């Protein structure tokens, strides 16, 4: 019996690398092109799940489609995927010395159109960041395109005082939840 066809609905190299840790190589990578603007008064959990669902639905592909989204939230405030230096700097100042939540949704759409989903929730606390530390991180350019203005798999990891949850979830694809969804759908995972 051949393995089910799997399309990853993400351009993120991190998500491909994380899938590889499960010995899964997607048959296709097709980024979902959707509007990622939060709705008025949308809660972070609802937003993370909605984005994952919309990405899974936006990709027309045979077989299974794996999609997800990662959201960084300070309270009920959804932080942007930073594209401008001032956005990243504002996020880091806001997160300095405080806890925040990182939510990662995983959606697996089956060939029949049905879907299964999981939401991974993590709590992360940055140390009190000095201006020099923020400037140094901004100079790294790792913040570009990252939810909340940082990437845990890079230099920002040294600025995180503690974390409760899944490191892979903060990176963008929680492996425990992803493995459970794929295994339940019949993927051969050890």
Residue pairs with C-beta under 8 A, 6 or more apart in sequence:
3 187
3 188
4 63
4 64
4 185
4 186
4 187
5 27
5 28
5 61
5 62
5 63
5 64
6 24
6 26
6 27
6 28
6 63
6 64
6 65
6 66
6 182
6 187
7 26
7 27
7 28
7 29
7 30
7 59
7 61
7 62
7 63
7 64
7 65
7 66
8 15
8 16
8 19
8 26
8 28
8 29
8 30
8 66
8 67
9 30
9 31
9 32
9 55
9 56
9 58
9 59
9 61
9 65
9 66
9 67
10 16
10 29
10 31
10 32
10 55
10 67
10 68
11 29
11 31
12 172
12 173
14 151
14 153
14 171
14 172
14 173
15 68
15 172
15 173
16 26
16 29
18 168
18 171
18 172
18 173
18 175
18 178
19 25
19 26
19 66
19 173
19 178
21 168
21 175
22 175
22 178
22 179
22 182
22 189
23 189
23 190
24 182
24 187
24 189
26 66
27 63
28 61
30 59
30 61
32 54
32 55
32 56
32 58
32 59
32 67
33 58
34 51
34 54
34 55
34 58
36 51
36 69
36 81
38 47
38 78
39 47
39 50
42 50
42 78
43 76
44 71
44 73
44 76
44 78
44 101
44 103
45 103
45 119
45 121
47 69
47 71
47 78
48 69
48 70
48 71
48 103
48 104
48 105
48 119
49 105
49 107
49 117
49 119
51 69
51 71
51 105
52 67
52 68
52 69
52 105
52 106
52 107
52 117
53 67
53 105
53 107
53 115
53 117
55 67
55 68
55 69
55 107
56 65
56 66
56 67
56 107
56 108
56 109
56 115
57 109
59 65
59 67
62 111
63 111
64 108
64 109
64 110
64 111
64 185
65 108
65 109
66 106
66 107
66 108
66 109
66 178
66 181
66 182
67 106
67 107
67 109
68 104
68 105
68 106
68 107
68 172
68 173
68 178
69 104
69 105
70 102
70 103
70 104
70 105
70 147
70 169
70 170
70 172
71 78
71 79
71 102
71 103
71 104
71 147
72 78
72 79
72 91
72 95
72 100
72 101
72 102
72 147
72 148
72 149
73 79
73 100
73 101
73 102
73 103
74 94
74 95
74 98
74 100
74 101
79 91
79 94
79 95
79 100
79 147
79 148
79 149
80 87
80 91
80 147
80 149
81 145
81 146
81 147
82 88
82 91
82 143
82 144
82 145
82 146
82 148
82 149
83 144
83 145
85 138
87 149
88 138
88 143
88 144
88 146
88 149
88 150
89 134
89 138
89 149
90 149
91 143
91 148
91 149
91 150
92 126
92 129
92 134
92 137
92 138
92 143
92 149
92 150
93 129
93 134
95 126
95 129
95 148
95 149
95 150
96 126
96 127
96 128
96 129
96 134
97 125
97 126
97 127
97 128
97 129
98 125
98 126
99 123
99 124
99 125
100 123
100 124
100 125
100 126
100 148
101 121
101 122
101 123
101 124
102 121
102 122
102 123
102 124
102 147
102 148
102 165
102 169
102 170
103 119
103 120
103 121
103 122
104 119
104 120
104 122
104 166
104 169
104 170
104 172
104 173
104 174
104 177
105 117
105 118
105 119
105 120
106 117
106 118
106 119
106 120
106 173
106 174
106 177
106 178
106 181
107 115
107 116
107 117
108 115
108 116
108 117
108 181
108 182
108 185
109 115
110 116
110 185
116 181
116 184
116 185
117 181
118 174
118 177
118 178
118 180
118 181
119 177
120 165
120 166
120 169
120 174
120 176
120 177
121 165
121 169
122 163
122 164
122 165
122 166
122 169
122 170
123 163
123 164
123 165
124 152
124 160
124 162
124 163
124 165
124 170
125 160
125 161
125 162
125 163
126 159
126 160
126 161
127 159
127 160
127 161
129 159
133 159
136 155
137 143
137 150
137 155
137 156
137 159
140 154
140 155
142 150
142 151
142 154
142 155
142 156
143 149
143 150
143 151
150 156
150 159
151 171
152 160
152 167
152 170
152 171
153 171
163 170
166 174
166 175
166 176
168 174
168 175
168 176
169 177
179 189
182 189
183 189
